[in-house]
Amino acid sequence: MLRYGHVGKRKDVTVARYLVTPAHYNLVMVMDIGKEMPGVKHCGVIGLTEVGAEEYLAGKRKEKENFYLQKLLSFGQRA
């Protein structure tokens, strides 16, 4: 779970993100990836959980439907 900012003073949006990482990555390495993602607040990594293939695919579908992520990922792109 990641906390995203820029939604008002002292407010945030919490979103579950689903990543694929090499098998040798530990939780600290994955946390570092999350911290560097665009829009994530300072200390924005709330929790990490390893998931299986089915949950990953379901999560990726949820990411595509998330309005905040749609806006964040399209920011700066020309229509």
Secondary structure, DSSP 8 states (H G I E B T S, - for coil): -EEE--SSTT--EEE-------TT--HHHHHHHHHTSTTEEEEEE-------HHHHHHHHHHHHH-HHHHHHHHTT---
